[in-house]
Amino acid sequence: MEPDTGWIRRLSLHAANAVLLLSSAVLAWRAWPGLPPQIPVHFNAEGDPDAWAPRDSNILLLLVLVPWGLTLLLYGVARMTTLLAANPAFINIPRKQEFLALPRERQMPLWRLMQETLAAVAVGVNVVFLALLSGVFRVALGAESALSPPALFIPITLTVLLTVGYSVASRRLVNRLIDGR
């Protein structure tokens, strides 16, 4: 069995997710008392607020709870990767038949990389939601007149690039495992 050399990276991703989720909750909790009665709930393509709602409309609660829910979903799927390994009909990997012919211990690096991928995507999602929540608060409090499009575009782009990078890494790992390199 190949040694697990990625445990520190995975632990770092778990810690980053915990910090980001807690940061969102603390930010919302601390900002709530100072928010005006009306807060922006929708922004146009330029980042200008074009819809407002009462502060008590629970929209801020959604901005905090949705990332928690998505993170739990991604971690649930990550946990299921070992179950998917037992029932390969539900997985889509390159060179599937060759990969599945490998002994289970030779397959483990891919399952760990899949779990890491989902934790990394969760980090990206949590950064996006934290940036959105922070932007909503800055606009609501009058610190800015609009959301900064780069503030959302950059984390979204990085999350997409991260996902593509992990996909490439997965393909390379499968090839390396099958070819015995």
Summary of the structure (lengths in Angstrom):
residues: 181
radius of gyration: 20.2
end to end distance: 13.7
largest distance: 63.0
contacts: 512
relative contact order: 0.16
helix: 75%
strand: 7%
